[in-house]
Amino acid sequence: MTMAVGGHTEQHEEKYDRLVVAVSNFELQENIAGQLSSILELKAGEIRWIPRGATHATTNVGTSPATFITFEFD
């Protein structure tokens, strides 16, 4: 997936466990339901686990497109 600068996902619930692998360096703002927003900064090659059931929206607040691969686990 590639997310343009300023691009975002609408708030949604993760139905699967996900492993996100950064292909590029990026900075995303995570808005998780019921929590303060946070910045997720990953460098190419780093990973992040997102558990199923998380309700969140994501915005690319960096200065370049965010490119990453997402693996979903049932």
N, C-alpha and C positions, 0 to 999 in steps of 0.2 A: 504494500500500500504506500502511496505517496500522498502526503497532506501538504497542500500549498501553505505559504505564509498567510496567517489569518484564517486558514481553513479550520473547520470544526466538525465534530459529530454532535448530533442531538443527544440529549439525555436518554439513556437506554439501560436496560438490565442485561448483564452478561449471562447468557444461558449455558455457556460452557466455560471450563477452566481454559485460560489462554496463556501462551508463552509468547512474549513479544521480543523479537531480536532486532536491534537497531542496525540498519544498513548504512545510515548516515548519522552524523552528530545532529541532535535536535533538542529542542526545549518545548515541552508541552505543558499547558496548564490543565490540571485535572480538577474537575468539579464533581466531588463525590457527595451524593445525597446525605444530608445530615452532618457534614463535616466542612471545615474551612477548605477553600481551594488550596492547591499545592502545585509546585512546579516539578515536573519530571524531566530531568536533564540526563540524557543518555549519549554515550559516545559510540561510534560504529563498533559493533561486536559485542556490546553489553546487552544484557537481557533483563526482562521484568516479568514476573508472574502476576497474572490478574485472575483472582478466584471467581468462580461462577457466583452469581447472585449480587455482585457489585453493581450498583446503579450509579452511572457517571456520564459526564460529557467531557469532551477533550477539545482543546484549541491549540493550534500551533502558534506560539507566541515568539518563536525564534525569528531569525533573519534569513533563513533559507528553508526550502522544502524539507519536510521530515519524511524519510523513507525507512520503512520497517517491514518485517515479515511477521505475521501472526499465525501461530499454530493453535487450533482448537482441539480440546480433549473432551470427549464425552464421558 
